[in-house]
Every structure is written in structure tokens, then in C-alpha cells.
Amino acid sequence: MAVESERIIQKMVFDIVENNRDIIEVKGPSIDNFKKIVPTLIDKGIDNINFSMFSEDMRKGLLNALGDEYLKKGRINEAIKAYILAGNRKKLTTIGEDYESVGLFSSAIDAYRLADNKEKLMHIGDKCLEEGHIIDAIKAFKSISATEKLVRVGDECMQKEKWEYAIEVFSAIDNKQKLAELGDKCLAERQIALAAKAYELANDKARLSALGDTCLREGLVTAAWKAYTLAGNDMMQEFIKENFVNKQ
């Protein structure tokens, strides 16, 4: 039954293309050329349509027609899929702009990424940073590998004591110096676990051992053990086993 349905739809498309070939070849594909079958194809779903029978121009015309129709119906994800297959970056950018206009920055960034619109991604990253949408700013700048912008975001996160965001940023750009500095700030604020994470990402074994020493002096044996383990400090691990493990 499904095979028969597929055959009927393909024949309908083929007949429409053949009957309008002169128009299509002169004016190029448009939604008007395919409007008779678009509702049927919409119901069938874009993943279940075989486009291989068409030339490249006709395939793109039909995909754009489907994308426009999905958009009218509010089926944004399916519209996006159609425009991706059609290679229609302009439409994808428009969708991103629509999302941005209503404050859906994460979705806007996704659309701009699919459109490979680096200018828009830089713009929305700056906008998100200015408006305090740190996660979205990070997402936008990461997508275009804007290292200098990410350093600025990370520094701002440190100033605002948003430690986990700062760790995410500096680890994404593999800035070990900033990670070590961040670890120091976390330690000063008694954020032991975050300090350990920052030092580990910085691959700073000396700081990890020093963190272990600090924890041990304060009686935080478990935290000290974890820090020494990350530092690869076998001697202090053995010391803890001999003097604390069996006495807890």
C-alpha cells in the first residue's frame, strides 16, 4: 500500500512537471508550479519523499515550496529541514531573525549556524553578552571560534563569579593560563570542587597538589584524596591511605 502511494505521488509530480516544463524552464521552479501536489507532500512528510527523479533546479524548487508551506503552518523544524536540503541560506537566516526578534536567542543561533551566517552569529553573540544572556553568547561565539570574544565572556563570568560558565569558556578555547587563574579565584572563594576542575582542565599538577595540601590541613580528607589523585601524587595518596582511610 505504501509503495503504491509512493508511485501515485511520483506520477502526479512527474505529470505536473511535464505539463509545465516550458514554464519551469523559462521562469524557473516556483511554488505555483507545484501547488497541486504540495498539500499531498506536506501530509506525507519530507523524510518520506523521493526527490531523485528531479533535476537539481526542480528539486530545489519543490523543497523551497515545501519549506514555505511548512512555514505558513508553523511547522518550523520541517521548514528548516526543507530549506537545508534546498541549500536556502537566505530563508534559514530569515528564520533566525524571526527567532531573534522574539528573544529566542538559542534557536536563532541554531538557524544562523545552519545558514553559515558568521556575521549574524557575531552580532547575536555581542547582543547576548550585552544583555546578560551568557550561555547564548558562549554558544554563538563558540560556533564561529571567536576566541577573543570568548576570552572576554570568560573574564566577565569570572568578575560576576559565574565560575562554571567561565570554566566552560576557557576549556572550550583550551586557555590553560586562564583556567589556572580561575582555579585560584575559585579556591579563594572556597569553591573547592570547581577549583579542582579548573586545575585539572589546566593540567596543572602543582596546583592540584597544593589544593590537596590545603584540603588536608582543613580536614577535608576526601577532597584532598581527589586532588592528589588528579595530580598523580602517589606519595600523598599513600599517606592518606596509611593515616586516614582506616580511621574514618
C-alpha positions as CSV (number, residue, x, y, z in Angstrom):
1,M,0.0,0.0,0.0
2,A,2.8,2.4,0.9
3,V,4.7,1.5,-2.3
4,E,1.5,2.2,-4.4
5,S,1.0,5.5,-2.6
6,E,4.6,6.5,-3.4
7,R,4.1,5.5,-7.1
8,I,1.0,7.6,-7.4
9,I,2.6,10.7,-5.8
10,Q,5.7,10.4,-8.0
11,K,3.4,10.1,-11.1
12,M,1.5,13.2,-10.1
13,V,4.7,15.1,-9.7
14,F,6.1,13.9,-13.0
15,D,2.9,14.8,-14.8
16,I,2.9,18.3,-13.4
17,V,6.5,18.8,-14.3
18,E,5.9,17.5,-17.8
19,N,2.8,19.6,-18.3
20,N,4.6,22.7,-17.1
21,R,8.1,22.1,-18.4
22,D,8.1,25.1,-20.7
23,I,7.1,27.4,-17.8
24,I,9.6,25.9,-15.4
25,E,12.5,26.1,-17.9
26,V,11.7,29.7,-18.7
27,K,10.8,31.1,-15.3
28,G,12.5,28.6,-13.1
29,P,10.8,26.5,-10.4
30,S,8.2,28.2,-8.1
31,I,5.6,27.2,-5.7
32,D,2.9,27.8,-8.4
33,N,4.4,25.0,-10.5
34,F,4.0,22.5,-7.7
35,K,1.0,23.9,-5.7
36,K,-1.3,21.0,-6.8
37,I,0.9,18.4,-5.1
38,V,2.4,20.4,-2.2
39,P,-0.5,19.5,0.2
40,T,-0.1,15.8,-0.5
41,L,3.6,16.0,0.0
42,I,3.2,18.0,3.2
43,D,1.0,15.3,4.6
44,K,3.4,12.6,3.5
45,G,6.3,14.2,5.3
46,I,9.6,15.4,3.8
47,D,11.5,12.3,5.1
48,N,9.3,10.0,3.0
49,I,9.6,11.8,-0.3
50,N,11.9,10.6,-3.1
51,F,13.4,13.6,-4.9
52,S,15.8,11.7,-7.1
53,M,13.6,11.9,-10.2
54,F,14.1,15.7,-10.4
55,S,16.8,17.8,-11.9
56,E,18.7,19.9,-9.3
57,D,16.8,23.1,-10.1
58,M,13.4,21.3,-9.9
59,R,14.4,19.6,-6.6
60,K,15.3,22.9,-5.0
61,G,12.1,24.5,-6.3
62,L,10.0,21.8,-4.8
63,L,11.9,21.8,-1.5
64,N,11.6,25.6,-1.2
65,A,7.9,25.3,-1.9
66,L,7.5,22.7,0.8
67,G,9.6,24.9,3.2
68,D,7.4,27.9,2.5
69,E,4.2,25.8,3.2
70,Y,5.6,24.3,6.4
71,L,6.5,27.8,7.5
72,K,2.9,29.0,6.9
73,K,1.6,26.2,9.0
74,G,4.0,26.9,11.8
75,R,6.0,23.7,11.4
76,I,9.3,25.4,11.8
77,N,11.5,22.4,12.2
78,E,10.2,20.8,9.0
79,A,10.6,24.1,7.2
80,I,14.2,24.3,8.3
81,K,14.8,20.8,7.1
82,A,13.4,21.6,3.7
83,Y,15.5,24.8,3.4
84,I,18.6,22.9,4.4
85,L,18.1,20.3,1.7
86,A,17.4,23.1,-0.8
87,G,20.6,25.0,0.4
88,N,18.5,28.1,1.0
89,R,20.6,30.0,3.4
90,K,18.6,33.2,3.0
91,K,15.4,31.5,4.3
92,L,17.4,30.0,7.2
93,T,18.7,33.4,8.1
94,T,15.2,34.9,8.0
95,I,14.0,32.2,10.4
96,G,16.9,33.1,12.7
97,E,15.9,36.7,12.5
98,D,12.4,35.9,13.4
99,Y,13.6,33.9,16.5
100,E,15.9,36.7,17.5
101,S,13.1,39.3,17.3
102,V,11.1,37.5,20.0
103,G,14.1,36.8,22.2
104,L,14.6,33.1,21.3
105,F,18.3,33.5,21.0
106,S,19.4,29.9,21.2
107,S,17.0,28.9,18.4
108,A,18.2,32.0,16.4
109,I,21.8,30.9,16.8
110,D,20.9,27.4,15.6
111,A,19.3,28.8,12.4
112,Y,22.2,31.2,11.8
113,R,24.6,28.3,12.2
114,L,22.7,26.2,9.6
115,A,22.8,29.2,7.3
116,D,26.6,29.5,8.0
117,N,26.0,33.2,8.6
118,K,29.0,34.2,10.6
119,E,28.1,37.9,10.6
120,K,24.8,37.2,12.2
121,L,26.4,34.9,14.7
122,M,28.9,37.5,15.8
123,H,26.1,40.1,16.0
124,I,23.8,38.0,18.2
125,G,26.8,36.9,20.4
126,D,27.6,40.6,21.1
127,K,23.9,41.3,21.7
128,C,23.5,38.3,24.1
129,L,26.6,39.3,26.0
130,E,25.4,42.9,26.4
131,E,22.0,41.8,27.6
132,G,23.4,39.2,30.0
133,H,22.5,36.1,28.1
134,I,25.8,34.5,28.9
135,I,25.0,30.9,27.8
136,D,23.7,32.1,24.4
137,A,26.7,34.4,23.9
138,I,29.0,31.4,24.6
139,K,27.1,29.3,22.1
140,A,27.2,31.9,19.4
141,F,30.9,32.7,19.8
142,K,31.9,29.0,20.0
143,S,30.1,28.3,16.8
144,I,32.4,30.7,14.9
145,S,35.5,30.0,17.0
146,A,35.6,33.7,18.1
147,T,38.5,33.2,20.6
148,E,38.9,36.8,21.6
149,K,35.2,37.2,22.2
150,L,35.2,34.0,24.3
151,V,38.0,35.3,26.4
152,R,36.0,38.5,27.1
153,V,33.0,36.3,28.0
154,G,35.1,34.2,30.3
155,D,36.6,37.3,32.0
156,E,33.2,38.7,32.5
157,C,32.0,35.4,34.0
158,M,34.9,35.5,36.5
159,Q,34.1,39.0,37.5
160,K,30.5,38.0,38.2
161,E,31.6,34.8,39.9
162,K,29.8,32.7,37.4
163,W,32.5,30.1,37.8
164,E,31.0,27.2,35.9
165,Y,30.4,29.3,32.8
166,A,33.9,30.6,33.0
167,I,35.3,27.1,33.1
168,E,33.2,26.1,30.1
169,V,34.5,29.0,28.1
170,F,38.2,28.7,28.9
171,S,38.1,24.9,28.5
172,A,36.5,25.4,25.1
173,I,39.4,27.5,23.9
174,D,41.9,25.5,25.8
175,N,43.3,28.5,27.6
176,K,45.2,26.8,30.4
177,Q,46.6,30.1,31.9
178,K,43.0,31.4,32.3
179,L,41.9,28.1,33.8
180,A,44.7,28.1,36.4
181,E,43.8,31.8,37.2
182,L,40.2,30.8,37.5
183,G,41.1,27.9,39.8
184,D,42.9,30.3,42.1
185,K,39.8,32.5,42.3
186,C,37.5,29.5,43.0
187,L,39.8,28.4,45.8
188,A,39.9,31.9,47.3
189,E,36.1,31.7,47.4
190,R,36.2,28.2,48.9
191,Q,34.7,26.6,45.7
192,I,36.9,23.5,46.2
193,A,35.3,21.2,43.6
194,L,35.4,23.9,40.9
195,A,39.0,24.8,41.7
196,A,39.9,21.2,41.3
197,K,38.0,21.0,38.0
198,A,39.7,24.2,36.7
199,Y,43.2,22.9,37.7
200,E,42.5,19.6,36.1
201,L,41.5,21.2,32.8
202,A,44.6,23.3,33.0
203,N,46.6,20.2,33.6
204,D,48.3,22.0,36.5
205,K,49.5,19.2,38.7
206,A,51.4,21.5,41.0
207,R,48.3,23.5,41.8
208,L,46.3,20.3,42.3
209,S,48.8,19.0,44.8
210,A,48.7,22.4,46.6
211,L,45.0,22.1,46.6
212,G,45.3,18.7,48.2
213,D,47.6,20.1,50.9
214,T,45.0,22.9,51.6
215,C,42.2,20.4,51.9
216,L,44.2,18.1,54.1
217,R,45.1,20.9,56.5
218,E,41.4,21.7,56.8
219,G,40.4,18.1,57.4
220,L,38.8,17.7,54.0
221,V,40.3,14.2,53.5
222,T,38.1,13.1,50.7
223,A,38.7,16.3,48.7
224,A,42.4,16.1,49.4
225,W,42.4,12.5,48.1
226,K,40.7,13.5,44.9
227,A,43.1,16.4,44.3
228,Y,46.2,14.2,44.9
229,T,44.7,11.6,42.5
230,L,44.2,14.2,39.8
231,A,47.7,15.4,40.4
232,G,49.2,11.9,40.2
233,N,50.7,12.5,43.6
234,D,51.2,8.8,44.6
235,M,53.1,9.7,47.8
236,M,50.3,11.8,49.3
237,Q,47.7,9.2,48.2
238,E,49.7,6.6,50.1
239,F,50.0,8.9,53.1
240,I,46.2,9.4,53.3
241,K,45.6,5.6,53.0
242,E,48.1,4.9,55.8
243,N,46.9,7.6,58.2
244,F,43.3,8.3,57.4
245,V,41.4,5.7,55.4
246,N,41.2,3.1,58.1
247,K,40.4,5.7,60.8
248,Q,37.4,7.3,59.2
